[in-house]
Amino acid sequence: MAGRKVGIARAADAETLRRDLFGIGASKAKAIIAYRESNGPFTAVDELLEVKGIGKALLEKNRDRLVID
């Protein structure tokens, strides 16, 4: 969906991440959720870089869609 913002700190589940972000499949979505469960809510969009499989290019493709909720 164009213009849809995805809240990564608490709200988004794996299906939402997979559906609404570019280049995020089921395994990366699950890795994001697992990181959040282990480390607590994300406090910055750039913290996604700490998740295995998420690099700078992928983050930049999705930056405009991501919010800290």
C-alpha positions as CSV (number, residue, x, y, z in Angstrom):
1,M,0.0,0.0,0.0
2,A,1.5,3.3,-1.0
3,G,2.0,5.7,1.8
4,R,1.3,3.2,4.5
5,K,3.5,3.6,7.6
6,V,4.7,0.6,9.5
7,G,5.3,1.0,13.2
8,I,8.3,-1.2,14.2
9,A,8.7,-0.4,17.9
10,R,5.7,-2.3,19.1
11,A,2.8,-2.6,16.8
12,A,3.8,-4.4,13.6
13,D,3.5,-8.2,13.5
14,A,5.5,-10.4,11.1
15,E,2.7,-10.5,8.5
16,T,2.4,-6.7,8.4
17,L,6.2,-6.3,8.0
18,R,6.2,-8.9,5.2
19,R,3.2,-7.3,3.4
20,D,4.1,-3.6,3.8
21,L,7.9,-3.5,3.4
22,F,10.0,-3.9,0.3
23,G,12.3,-6.9,0.4
24,I,11.1,-8.3,3.7
25,G,9.9,-11.9,3.4
26,A,8.7,-14.2,6.2
27,S,12.2,-15.0,7.6
28,K,13.4,-11.4,7.8
29,A,10.0,-10.4,9.3
30,K,10.4,-13.1,11.9
31,A,14.0,-12.0,12.6
32,I,12.7,-8.4,13.2
33,I,10.1,-9.6,15.7
34,A,12.6,-11.9,17.4
35,Y,15.1,-9.1,17.8
36,R,12.3,-6.8,19.2
37,E,11.3,-9.6,21.7
38,S,14.9,-10.1,22.9
39,N,15.9,-6.5,23.0
40,G,12.8,-4.5,23.7
41,P,11.0,-2.0,21.4
42,F,13.0,-0.3,18.7
43,T,14.0,3.2,19.7
44,A,15.2,4.3,16.2
45,V,14.7,3.2,12.6
46,D,18.4,2.7,12.2
47,E,18.3,0.0,15.0
48,L,16.9,-2.3,12.3
49,L,20.5,-2.6,11.1
50,E,21.2,-4.8,14.1
51,V,18.8,-7.4,12.8
52,K,20.6,-10.2,10.8
53,G,19.8,-9.9,7.1
54,I,18.9,-6.2,7.3
55,G,21.5,-4.0,5.6
56,K,21.8,-0.3,4.7
57,A,20.3,-0.7,1.2
58,L,17.2,-2.6,2.5
59,L,16.8,-0.1,5.3
60,E,17.0,2.9,2.8
61,K,14.4,1.3,0.5
62,N,12.0,1.2,3.4
63,R,13.0,4.3,5.5
64,D,10.0,6.4,4.4
65,R,7.6,3.7,5.4
66,L,9.0,3.1,8.9
67,V,7.9,4.8,12.1
68,I,8.7,4.3,15.7
69,D,5.3,3.8,17.3
